[in-house]
Amino acid sequence: MSVLPPVRRDRVIAQLPQVSIIQYMLAVKQSFECVTLSGFKIAKVIVVGDLAVGKTCLINRFCKDAFDKNYKATIGVDFEMERFEVLGVPFSLQLWDTAGQERFKCIASTYYRGAQTIIIVFDVNDVASLGHARQWLEDALKENDPTNVQLFLVGTKKDLSSPAQYSQIEQDATKLAEEIKAEYWALSSLTGENVKEFFFRVASLAFEVNVLAEIEKSGSRHIGDVIKINSNSNSLYATSKKKQSNCCQ
């Protein structure tokens, strides 16, 4: 029996993005009876970028709904666990907040391995921090398979940028995101603009990737081979061991 508290109501993701492969395959289905859960309950997310670009503030705004103006540089690595419910399935993100100082790079890099998602953060008011984004990505990919990670390029402190200033750096950021095959997001940890939407996107895509990996590992060609559809069920996923043993083979 799980001792974890229920997932917060504002951490429930009822549907995946419209472009989702899973969403397409399940478009004509009404609900699920059960799902193979092993192997995709947790996704590791590492957050990298220069000192003082707002990595910690970004995580704290989402996880704690707080913004602390008294900034303190991260020493080594900090860690947060954020729980979601995606399509009725418990799913968590491990958020690894890494130090941006050069002297802590060796410490932080030891935690890069095994990441499913890499978030490269820069300050939209600091062109140099965007210029360093590619190097941060290269460092993170040394410990990971580039074909098995999702990439996000995130510009912070948008509230401090005028429309004209932001427009200039947005062009460069969008170009870099296309080159490294990352999604580009601009947000503000101070106001909360786009923060929740961003992390929901991260969780949704991480969930999708893990489900598809589970399908591929099982040798199934269709999601229905892994998830048994029950159109008469009112709940998304049944949790009894009996149902799991009957349909999640």
PyRosetta script that sets phi, psi and omega in degrees:
from pyrosetta import init, pose_from_sequence

init()
pose = pose_from_sequence("MSVLPPVRRDRVIAQLPQVSIIQYMLAVKQSFECVTLSGFKIAKVIVVGDLAVGKTCLINRFCKDAFDKNYKATIGVDFEMERFEVLGVPFSLQLWDTAGQERFKCIASTYYRGAQTIIIVFDVNDVASLGHARQWLEDALKENDPTNVQLFLVGTKKDLSSPAQYSQIEQDATKLAEEIKAEYWALSSLTGENVKEFFFRVASLAFEVNVLAEIEKSGSRHIGDVIKINSNSNSLYATSKKKQSNCCQ")
pose.set_psi(1, 132.8)
pose.set_omega(1, -178.5)
pose.set_phi(2, -72.8)
pose.set_psi(2, 139.1)
pose.set_omega(2, 178.0)
pose.set_phi(3, -102.4)
pose.set_psi(3, 2.0)
pose.set_omega(3, -179.7)
pose.set_phi(4, -73.8)
pose.set_psi(4, 143.6)
pose.set_omega(4, 177.1)
pose.set_phi(5, -70.2)
pose.set_psi(5, 163.3)
pose.set_omega(5, 178.9)
pose.set_phi(6, -60.4)
pose.set_psi(6, 151.7)
pose.set_omega(6, 176.4)
pose.set_phi(7, -67.4)
pose.set_psi(7, 138.8)
pose.set_omega(7, 178.6)
pose.set_phi(8, -57.9)
pose.set_psi(8, 145.7)
pose.set_omega(8, -178.1)
pose.set_phi(9, -60.4)
pose.set_psi(9, -32.2)
pose.set_omega(9, -179.4)
pose.set_phi(10, -85.5)
pose.set_psi(10, 14.1)
pose.set_omega(10, 174.8)
pose.set_phi(11, -119.4)
pose.set_psi(11, 19.9)
pose.set_omega(11, 179.3)
pose.set_phi(12, -96.1)
pose.set_psi(12, 124.1)
pose.set_omega(12, 177.5)
pose.set_phi(13, -109.3)
pose.set_psi(13, 106.8)
pose.set_omega(13, -173.0)
pose.set_phi(14, -83.8)
pose.set_psi(14, -21.1)
pose.set_omega(14, 178.5)
pose.set_phi(15, -149.4)
pose.set_psi(15, 151.7)
pose.set_omega(15, 179.2)
pose.set_phi(16, -85.5)
pose.set_psi(16, 168.1)
pose.set_omega(16, 178.7)
pose.set_phi(17, -55.5)
pose.set_psi(17, 152.4)
pose.set_omega(17, -175.9)
pose.set_phi(18, -60.5)
pose.set_psi(18, -27.8)
pose.set_omega(18, -178.7)
pose.set_phi(19, -84.8)
pose.set_psi(19, 1.8)
pose.set_omega(19, -176.6)
pose.set_phi(20, -60.8)
pose.set_psi(20, 134.7)
pose.set_omega(20, 176.7)
pose.set_phi(21, -63.6)
pose.set_psi(21, -41.9)
pose.set_omega(21, 179.9)
pose.set_phi(22, -63.0)
pose.set_psi(22, -43.4)
pose.set_omega(22, 179.8)
pose.set_phi(23, -58.9)
pose.set_psi(23, -38.8)
pose.set_omega(23, 179.2)
pose.set_phi(24, -65.9)
pose.set_psi(24, -46.1)
pose.set_omega(24, -176.8)
pose.set_phi(25, -67.3)
pose.set_psi(25, -25.9)
pose.set_omega(25, -177.7)
pose.set_phi(26, -103.8)
pose.set_psi(26, 12.8)
pose.set_omega(26, -172.8)
pose.set_phi(27, -57.5)
pose.set_psi(27, -33.5)
pose.set_omega(27, -176.4)
pose.set_phi(28, -97.4)
pose.set_psi(28, 4.1)
pose.set_omega(28, -178.7)
pose.set_phi(29, -97.8)
pose.set_psi(29, 151.5)
pose.set_omega(29, -175.7)
pose.set_phi(30, -99.8)
pose.set_psi(30, -37.9)
pose.set_omega(30, -179.7)
pose.set_phi(31, -162.4)
pose.set_psi(31, 173.6)
pose.set_omega(31, -177.5)
pose.set_phi(32, -119.5)
pose.set_psi(32, 149.8)
pose.set_omega(32, 176.5)
pose.set_phi(33, -92.1)
pose.set_psi(33, -40.1)
pose.set_omega(33, 178.2)
pose.set_phi(34, -163.3)
pose.set_psi(34, 168.8)
pose.set_omega(34, -178.6)
pose.set_phi(35, -146.4)
pose.set_psi(35, 146.7)
pose.set_omega(35, 174.3)
pose.set_phi(36, -71.8)
pose.set_psi(36, 117.1)
pose.set_omega(36, -173.9)
pose.set_phi(37, -94.9)
pose.set_psi(37, -21.8)
pose.set_omega(37, -173.8)
pose.set_phi(38, -62.6)
pose.set_psi(38, 131.9)
pose.set_omega(38, 174.0)
pose.set_phi(39, 96.6)
pose.set_psi(39, -12.2)
pose.set_omega(39, 177.7)
pose.set_phi(40, -140.7)
pose.set_psi(40, 44.0)
pose.set_omega(40, 173.8)
pose.set_phi(41, -86.7)
pose.set_psi(41, -26.0)
pose.set_omega(41, -174.4)
pose.set_phi(42, -135.8)
pose.set_psi(42, 139.6)
pose.set_omega(42, 173.2)
pose.set_phi(43, -122.5)
pose.set_psi(43, 136.2)
pose.set_omega(43, 179.4)
pose.set_phi(44, -91.0)
pose.set_psi(44, 128.1)
pose.set_omega(44, -179.3)
pose.set_phi(45, -121.9)
pose.set_psi(45, 126.0)
pose.set_omega(45, 175.4)
pose.set_phi(46, -110.1)
pose.set_psi(46, 139.7)
pose.set_omega(46, -178.3)
pose.set_phi(47, -115.2)
pose.set_psi(47, 117.3)
pose.set_omega(47, -175.9)
pose.set_phi(48, -125.2)
pose.set_psi(48, 161.3)
pose.set_omega(48, 179.4)
pose.set_phi(49, 153.0)
pose.set_psi(49, 172.0)
pose.set_omega(49, -177.0)
pose.set_phi(50, -61.5)
pose.set_psi(50, 163.4)
pose.set_omega(50, 173.9)
pose.set_phi(51, -60.5)
pose.set_psi(51, 135.3)
pose.set_omega(51, 172.4)
pose.set_phi(52, 69.0)
pose.set_psi(52, 20.0)
pose.set_omega(52, 175.3)
pose.set_phi(53, -82.2)
pose.set_psi(53, -13.5)
pose.set_omega(53, 175.7)
pose.set_phi(54, 109.2)
pose.set_psi(54, 25.5)
pose.set_omega(54, -179.4)
pose.set_phi(55, -64.3)
pose.set_psi(55, -49.1)
pose.set_omega(55, -178.8)
pose.set_phi(56, -66.3)
pose.set_psi(56, -41.2)
pose.set_omega(56, 179.0)
pose.set_phi(57, -62.2)
pose.set_psi(57, -37.0)
pose.set_omega(57, 178.8)
pose.set_phi(58, -63.5)
pose.set_psi(58, -47.8)
pose.set_omega(58, -179.7)
pose.set_phi(59, -65.9)
pose.set_psi(59, -42.6)
pose.set_omega(59, -179.1)
pose.set_phi(60, -65.9)
pose.set_psi(60, -35.5)
pose.set_omega(60, 178.9)
pose.set_phi(61, -62.9)
pose.set_psi(61, -41.0)
pose.set_omega(61, -179.2)
pose.set_phi(62, -77.4)
pose.set_psi(62, -48.2)
pose.set_omega(62, -173.4)
pose.set_phi(63, -75.5)
pose.set_psi(63, -35.1)
pose.set_omega(63, -173.5)
pose.set_phi(64, -118.7)
pose.set_psi(64, -2.4)
pose.set_omega(64, -176.1)
pose.set_phi(65, 50.4)
pose.set_psi(65, 45.6)
pose.set_omega(65, -177.1)
pose.set_phi(66, -134.8)
pose.set_psi(66, 152.0)
pose.set_omega(66, 174.8)
pose.set_phi(67, -134.7)
pose.set_psi(67, 119.7)
pose.set_omega(67, -177.2)
pose.set_phi(68, -107.6)
pose.set_psi(68, 114.7)
pose.set_omega(68, 179.5)
pose.set_phi(69, -71.9)
pose.set_psi(69, -21.7)
pose.set_omega(69, 179.5)
pose.set_phi(70, -83.8)
pose.set_psi(70, 77.6)
pose.set_omega(70, -174.2)
pose.set_phi(71, -66.0)
pose.set_psi(71, 134.4)
pose.set_omega(71, 173.6)
pose.set_phi(72, -126.9)
pose.set_psi(72, 126.2)
pose.set_omega(72, -177.3)
pose.set_phi(73, -62.2)
pose.set_psi(73, 138.1)
pose.set_omega(73, 176.6)
pose.set_phi(74, -69.1)
pose.set_psi(74, 133.4)
pose.set_omega(74, 177.3)
pose.set_phi(75, -103.4)
pose.set_psi(75, 113.4)
pose.set_omega(75, -178.8)
pose.set_phi(76, 75.5)
pose.set_psi(76, -104.6)
pose.set_omega(76, -176.4)
pose.set_phi(77, -145.2)
pose.set_psi(77, 137.2)
pose.set_omega(77, 168.7)
pose.set_phi(78, -111.8)
pose.set_psi(78, 162.1)
pose.set_omega(78, -171.7)
pose.set_phi(79, -140.9)
pose.set_psi(79, 135.2)
pose.set_omega(79, 173.9)
pose.set_phi(80, -132.7)
pose.set_psi(80, 144.5)
pose.set_omega(80, 174.7)
pose.set_phi(81, -115.9)
pose.set_psi(81, 122.1)
pose.set_omega(81, 180.0)
pose.set_phi(82, -117.9)
pose.set_psi(82, 124.4)
pose.set_omega(82, -175.3)
pose.set_phi(83, -97.2)
pose.set_psi(83, 139.3)
pose.set_omega(83, 178.7)
pose.set_phi(84, -127.7)
pose.set_psi(84, 170.9)
pose.set_omega(84, 165.5)
pose.set_phi(85, -127.8)
pose.set_psi(85, 112.3)
pose.set_omega(85, -177.1)
pose.set_phi(86, -111.3)
pose.set_psi(86, 117.2)
pose.set_omega(86, -176.7)
pose.set_phi(87, 51.8)
pose.set_psi(87, 35.9)
pose.set_omega(87, 177.9)
pose.set_phi(88, 86.9)
pose.set_psi(88, -2.1)
pose.set_omega(88, -176.6)
pose.set_phi(89, -105.2)
pose.set_psi(89, 129.5)
pose.set_omega(89, 174.9)
pose.set_phi(90, -61.4)
pose.set_psi(90, 130.5)
pose.set_omega(90, -177.5)
pose.set_phi(91, -149.4)
pose.set_psi(91, 136.2)
pose.set_omega(91, -175.3)
pose.set_phi(92, -125.1)
pose.set_psi(92, 149.6)
pose.set_omega(92, 171.3)
pose.set_phi(93, -109.5)
pose.set_psi(93, 126.7)
pose.set_omega(93, 168.8)
pose.set_phi(94, -89.8)
pose.set_psi(94, 114.2)
pose.set_omega(94, -177.3)
pose.set_phi(95, -103.0)
pose.set_psi(95, 110.2)
pose.set_omega(95, -178.5)
pose.set_phi(96, -99.7)
pose.set_psi(96, 111.1)
pose.set_omega(96, -178.5)
pose.set_phi(97, -93.2)
pose.set_psi(97, 107.6)
pose.set_omega(97, -173.2)
pose.set_phi(98, -98.9)
pose.set_psi(98, 152.7)
pose.set_omega(98, -179.0)
pose.set_phi(99, -69.4)
pose.set_psi(99, 143.1)
pose.set_omega(99, 178.6)
pose.set_phi(100, -97.8)
pose.set_psi(100, -2.6)
pose.set_omega(100, -179.6)
pose.set_phi(101, -81.1)
pose.set_psi(101, 140.5)
pose.set_omega(101, -176.9)
pose.set_phi(102, -57.4)
pose.set_psi(102, -39.0)
pose.set_omega(102, -175.5)
pose.set_phi(103, -69.7)
pose.set_psi(103, -15.0)
pose.set_omega(103, 179.5)
pose.set_phi(104, -104.2)
pose.set_psi(104, 3.8)
pose.set_omega(104, -176.1)
pose.set_phi(105, -60.0)
pose.set_psi(105, -41.5)
pose.set_omega(105, -178.3)
pose.set_phi(106, -63.7)
pose.set_psi(106, -37.0)
pose.set_omega(106, 178.8)
pose.set_phi(107, -68.4)
pose.set_psi(107, -48.3)
pose.set_omega(107, -176.5)
pose.set_phi(108, -64.2)
pose.set_psi(108, -39.1)
pose.set_omega(108, -174.6)
pose.set_phi(109, -63.6)
pose.set_psi(109, -23.4)
pose.set_omega(109, 178.9)
pose.set_phi(110, -67.8)
pose.set_psi(110, -17.0)
pose.set_omega(110, -179.6)
pose.set_phi(111, -99.1)
pose.set_psi(111, 1.2)
pose.set_omega(111, -178.5)
pose.set_phi(112, -72.2)
pose.set_psi(112, -31.6)
pose.set_omega(112, -171.2)
pose.set_phi(113, -60.9)
pose.set_psi(113, 139.3)
pose.set_omega(113, 176.5)
pose.set_phi(114, 84.7)
pose.set_psi(114, 14.7)
pose.set_omega(114, -179.0)
pose.set_phi(115, -77.8)
pose.set_psi(115, 135.8)
pose.set_omega(115, 171.9)
pose.set_phi(116, -90.9)
pose.set_psi(116, -24.2)
pose.set_omega(116, -178.2)
pose.set_phi(117, -136.3)
pose.set_psi(117, 136.6)
pose.set_omega(117, 175.2)
pose.set_phi(118, -120.1)
pose.set_psi(118, 124.0)
pose.set_omega(118, 177.3)
pose.set_phi(119, -109.7)
pose.set_psi(119, 115.3)
pose.set_omega(119, 178.0)
pose.set_phi(120, -99.3)
pose.set_psi(120, 118.9)
pose.set_omega(120, -173.5)
pose.set_phi(121, -106.5)
pose.set_psi(121, 138.1)
pose.set_omega(121, 172.5)
pose.set_phi(122, -139.2)
pose.set_psi(122, 164.3)
pose.set_omega(122, 179.7)
pose.set_phi(123, -95.5)
pose.set_psi(123, 122.4)
pose.set_omega(123, -177.4)
pose.set_phi(124, -65.7)
pose.set_psi(124, -11.7)
pose.set_omega(124, 177.7)
pose.set_phi(125, -98.3)
pose.set_psi(125, 2.7)
pose.set_omega(125, -176.4)
pose.set_phi(126, -130.5)
pose.set_psi(126, 97.4)
pose.set_omega(126, -177.3)
pose.set_phi(127, -59.4)
pose.set_psi(127, -35.4)
pose.set_omega(127, -178.5)
pose.set_phi(128, -61.5)
pose.set_psi(128, -37.5)
pose.set_omega(128, -179.1)
pose.set_phi(129, -66.2)
pose.set_psi(129, -32.1)
pose.set_omega(129, 174.4)
pose.set_phi(130, -70.4)
pose.set_psi(130, -38.6)
pose.set_omega(130, 178.6)
pose.set_phi(131, -62.8)
pose.set_psi(131, -27.0)
pose.set_omega(131, -179.6)
pose.set_phi(132, -86.5)
pose.set_psi(132, -7.2)
pose.set_omega(132, -173.8)
pose.set_phi(133, -61.1)
pose.set_psi(133, -40.1)
pose.set_omega(133, -178.5)
pose.set_phi(134, -62.8)
pose.set_psi(134, -39.7)
pose.set_omega(134, 179.1)
pose.set_phi(135, -66.2)
pose.set_psi(135, -38.6)
pose.set_omega(135, 177.3)
pose.set_phi(136, -61.9)
pose.set_psi(136, -40.5)
pose.set_omega(136, 178.9)
pose.set_phi(137, -64.4)
pose.set_psi(137, -45.0)
pose.set_omega(137, 179.5)
pose.set_phi(138, -59.8)
pose.set_psi(138, -41.0)
pose.set_omega(138, 178.5)
pose.set_phi(139, -62.6)
pose.set_psi(139, -42.6)
pose.set_omega(139, -178.5)
pose.set_phi(140, -68.5)
pose.set_psi(140, -35.4)
pose.set_omega(140, -177.6)
pose.set_phi(141, -75.4)
pose.set_psi(141, -15.1)
pose.set_omega(141, 176.3)
pose.set_phi(142, -62.4)
pose.set_psi(142, -25.9)
pose.set_omega(142, -177.7)
pose.set_phi(143, -103.5)
pose.set_psi(143, 4.9)
pose.set_omega(143, -174.9)
pose.set_phi(144, -142.3)
pose.set_psi(144, 160.0)
pose.set_omega(144, 176.1)
pose.set_phi(145, -81.9)
pose.set_psi(145, 115.1)
pose.set_omega(145, -177.2)
pose.set_phi(146, -56.9)
pose.set_psi(146, -24.9)
pose.set_omega(146, -178.4)
pose.set_phi(147, -81.8)
pose.set_psi(147, -7.9)
pose.set_omega(147, -175.2)
pose.set_phi(148, -118.1)
pose.set_psi(148, 19.5)
pose.set_omega(148, 179.0)
pose.set_phi(149, -126.1)
pose.set_psi(149, 149.2)
pose.set_omega(149, 173.5)
pose.set_phi(150, -98.6)
pose.set_psi(150, 140.7)
pose.set_omega(150, -176.2)
pose.set_phi(151, -117.5)
pose.set_psi(151, 136.9)
pose.set_omega(151, 174.7)
pose.set_phi(152, -130.8)
pose.set_psi(152, 131.4)
pose.set_omega(152, 173.1)
pose.set_phi(153, -105.3)
pose.set_psi(153, 119.7)
pose.set_omega(153, -171.4)
pose.set_phi(154, -122.0)
pose.set_psi(154, 122.5)
pose.set_omega(154, 174.1)
pose.set_phi(155, -96.4)
pose.set_psi(155, 125.1)
pose.set_omega(155, -177.4)
pose.set_phi(156, -105.4)
pose.set_psi(156, 174.0)
pose.set_omega(156, 176.1)
pose.set_phi(157, 61.2)
pose.set_psi(157, 36.1)
pose.set_omega(157, -179.8)
pose.set_phi(158, -63.1)
pose.set_psi(158, -26.7)
pose.set_omega(158, -179.3)
pose.set_phi(159, -65.0)
pose.set_psi(159, -20.9)
pose.set_omega(159, -178.8)
pose.set_phi(160, -91.4)
pose.set_psi(160, -2.6)
pose.set_omega(160, -175.2)
pose.set_phi(161, -106.2)
pose.set_psi(161, 135.7)
pose.set_omega(161, 174.7)
pose.set_phi(162, -75.0)
pose.set_psi(162, 158.2)
pose.set_omega(162, 179.1)
pose.set_phi(163, -54.2)
pose.set_psi(163, -40.0)
pose.set_omega(163, -179.3)
pose.set_phi(164, -66.8)
pose.set_psi(164, -44.0)
pose.set_omega(164, 179.5)
pose.set_phi(165, -64.1)
pose.set_psi(165, -44.0)
pose.set_omega(165, -178.2)
pose.set_phi(166, -65.7)
pose.set_psi(166, -38.1)
pose.set_omega(166, -179.1)
pose.set_phi(167, -58.5)
pose.set_psi(167, -37.4)
pose.set_omega(167, -179.3)
pose.set_phi(168, -66.8)
pose.set_psi(168, -48.6)
pose.set_omega(168, -176.9)
pose.set_phi(169, -76.1)
pose.set_psi(169, -25.2)
pose.set_omega(169, 178.9)
pose.set_phi(170, -61.3)
pose.set_psi(170, -38.6)
pose.set_omega(170, 179.5)
pose.set_phi(171, -61.9)
pose.set_psi(171, -44.6)
pose.set_omega(171, 179.4)
pose.set_phi(172, -67.6)
pose.set_psi(172, -39.8)
pose.set_omega(172, -179.0)
pose.set_phi(173, -66.6)
pose.set_psi(173, -42.1)
pose.set_omega(173, 179.0)
pose.set_phi(174, -63.5)
pose.set_psi(174, -40.3)
pose.set_omega(174, 178.5)
pose.set_phi(175, -63.5)
pose.set_psi(175, -45.1)
pose.set_omega(175, 179.0)
pose.set_phi(176, -63.5)
pose.set_psi(176, -42.3)
pose.set_omega(176, 179.8)
pose.set_phi(177, -59.3)
pose.set_psi(177, -40.3)
pose.set_omega(177, 178.3)
pose.set_phi(178, -65.5)
pose.set_psi(178, -39.6)
pose.set_omega(178, -178.4)
pose.set_phi(179, -66.4)
pose.set_psi(179, -39.6)
pose.set_omega(179, -177.4)
pose.set_phi(180, -94.8)
pose.set_psi(180, 2.9)
pose.set_omega(180, 178.9)
pose.set_phi(181, 60.5)
pose.set_psi(181, 51.0)
pose.set_omega(181, 178.7)
pose.set_phi(182, -118.1)
pose.set_psi(182, 157.2)
pose.set_omega(182, 169.8)
pose.set_phi(183, -83.4)
pose.set_psi(183, 138.4)
pose.set_omega(183, 178.5)
pose.set_phi(184, -104.9)
pose.set_psi(184, 131.2)
pose.set_omega(184, 177.1)
pose.set_phi(185, -131.5)
pose.set_psi(185, 142.0)
pose.set_omega(185, 171.8)
pose.set_phi(186, -120.1)
pose.set_psi(186, 135.6)
pose.set_omega(186, -174.2)
pose.set_phi(187, -153.7)
pose.set_psi(187, 177.1)
pose.set_omega(187, 178.5)
pose.set_phi(188, -135.4)
pose.set_psi(188, 119.0)
pose.set_omega(188, 176.9)
pose.set_phi(189, -73.8)
pose.set_psi(189, -25.6)
pose.set_omega(189, 179.3)
pose.set_phi(190, -68.0)
pose.set_psi(190, -50.5)
pose.set_omega(190, -178.0)
pose.set_phi(191, -89.8)
pose.set_psi(191, -19.4)
pose.set_omega(191, -176.6)
pose.set_phi(192, 88.4)
pose.set_psi(192, 2.3)
pose.set_omega(192, -178.4)
pose.set_phi(193, -57.5)
pose.set_psi(193, 122.0)
pose.set_omega(193, 174.9)
pose.set_phi(194, 69.2)
pose.set_psi(194, 2.1)
pose.set_omega(194, -175.5)
pose.set_phi(195, -68.7)
pose.set_psi(195, -52.4)
pose.set_omega(195, -179.8)
pose.set_phi(196, -63.4)
pose.set_psi(196, -43.2)
pose.set_omega(196, 180.0)
pose.set_phi(197, -59.9)
pose.set_psi(197, -39.2)
pose.set_omega(197, -179.7)
pose.set_phi(198, -64.3)
pose.set_psi(198, -49.6)
pose.set_omega(198, -177.1)
pose.set_phi(199, -69.9)
pose.set_psi(199, -29.8)
pose.set_omega(199, 173.3)
pose.set_phi(200, -65.3)
pose.set_psi(200, -37.9)
pose.set_omega(200, 176.9)
pose.set_phi(201, -64.1)
pose.set_psi(201, -44.2)
pose.set_omega(201, 178.6)
pose.set_phi(202, -59.9)
pose.set_psi(202, -47.7)
pose.set_omega(202, -178.9)
pose.set_phi(203, -64.0)
pose.set_psi(203, -42.4)
pose.set_omega(203, -178.4)
pose.set_phi(204, -62.9)
pose.set_psi(204, -46.5)
pose.set_omega(204, -177.9)
pose.set_phi(205, -71.8)
pose.set_psi(205, -35.4)
pose.set_omega(205, 177.0)
pose.set_phi(206, -64.5)
pose.set_psi(206, -40.3)
pose.set_omega(206, 177.6)
pose.set_phi(207, -62.5)
pose.set_psi(207, -46.9)
pose.set_omega(207, -178.8)
pose.set_phi(208, -60.1)
pose.set_psi(208, -46.2)
pose.set_omega(208, -179.4)
pose.set_phi(209, -60.3)
pose.set_psi(209, -40.9)
pose.set_omega(209, -179.2)
pose.set_phi(210, -70.0)
pose.set_psi(210, -37.0)
pose.set_omega(210, 176.2)
pose.set_phi(211, -63.6)
pose.set_psi(211, -46.7)
pose.set_omega(211, -179.3)
pose.set_phi(212, -64.6)
pose.set_psi(212, -34.9)
pose.set_omega(212, 176.6)
pose.set_phi(213, -65.5)
pose.set_psi(213, -37.5)
pose.set_omega(213, 178.3)
pose.set_phi(214, -66.0)
pose.set_psi(214, -39.5)
pose.set_omega(214, 178.1)
pose.set_phi(215, -64.1)
pose.set_psi(215, -45.2)
pose.set_omega(215, -179.8)
pose.set_phi(216, -63.9)
pose.set_psi(216, -40.3)
pose.set_omega(216, 179.8)
pose.set_phi(217, -64.6)
pose.set_psi(217, -33.7)
pose.set_omega(217, -178.6)
pose.set_phi(218, -79.3)
pose.set_psi(218, -11.7)
pose.set_omega(218, -178.9)
pose.set_phi(219, 80.7)
pose.set_psi(219, 11.3)
pose.set_omega(219, -178.5)
pose.set_phi(220, -81.9)
pose.set_psi(220, 142.9)
pose.set_omega(220, 177.0)
pose.set_phi(221, -91.1)
pose.set_psi(221, -22.6)
pose.set_omega(221, -176.8)
pose.set_phi(222, -128.2)
pose.set_psi(222, 148.7)
pose.set_omega(222, 179.4)
pose.set_phi(223, -62.8)
pose.set_psi(223, -26.3)
pose.set_omega(223, 178.3)
pose.set_phi(224, -65.4)
pose.set_psi(224, -19.3)
pose.set_omega(224, 176.8)
pose.set_phi(225, -74.1)
pose.set_psi(225, -22.0)
pose.set_omega(225, 179.7)
pose.set_phi(226, -103.4)
pose.set_psi(226, -37.3)
pose.set_omega(226, -179.5)
pose.set_phi(227, -112.7)
pose.set_psi(227, 119.1)
pose.set_omega(227, 178.7)
pose.set_phi(228, -84.1)
pose.set_psi(228, 128.3)
pose.set_omega(228, -177.2)
pose.set_phi(229, -87.9)
pose.set_psi(229, 135.3)
pose.set_omega(229, 175.7)
pose.set_phi(230, -133.0)
pose.set_psi(230, 98.6)
pose.set_omega(230, -173.5)
pose.set_phi(231, -71.5)
pose.set_psi(231, -10.9)
pose.set_omega(231, -179.5)
pose.set_phi(232, -94.5)
pose.set_psi(232, -5.4)
pose.set_omega(232, -177.4)
pose.set_phi(233, -82.6)
pose.set_psi(233, 139.6)
pose.set_omega(233, 179.0)
pose.set_phi(234, -86.8)
pose.set_psi(234, -21.2)
pose.set_omega(234, -179.1)
pose.set_phi(235, -98.3)
pose.set_psi(235, 154.5)
pose.set_omega(235, -179.1)
pose.set_phi(236, -68.9)
pose.set_psi(236, -50.3)
pose.set_omega(236, -177.6)
pose.set_phi(237, -135.4)
pose.set_psi(237, 127.0)
pose.set_omega(237, 173.5)
pose.set_phi(238, -79.6)
pose.set_psi(238, 150.6)
pose.set_omega(238, -173.9)
pose.set_phi(239, -117.2)
pose.set_psi(239, -1.0)
pose.set_omega(239, -177.7)
pose.set_phi(240, -68.5)
pose.set_psi(240, 144.1)
pose.set_omega(240, -179.9)
pose.set_phi(241, -63.5)
pose.set_psi(241, -30.5)
pose.set_omega(241, -180.0)
pose.set_phi(242, -63.5)
pose.set_psi(242, -46.0)
pose.set_omega(242, -179.6)
pose.set_phi(243, -67.9)
pose.set_psi(243, -37.7)
pose.set_omega(243, -179.9)
pose.set_phi(244, -64.1)
pose.set_psi(244, -41.2)
pose.set_omega(244, -176.9)
pose.set_phi(245, -70.1)
pose.set_psi(245, -24.4)
pose.set_omega(245, -178.7)
pose.set_phi(246, -82.0)
pose.set_psi(246, -32.5)
pose.set_omega(246, -170.3)
pose.set_phi(247, -123.8)
pose.set_psi(247, -10.6)
pose.set_omega(247, -177.5)
pose.set_phi(248, -107.8)
pose.set_psi(248, 62.7)
pose.set_omega(248, -179.6)
pose.set_phi(249, -102.7)
pose.dump_pdb("model.pdb")
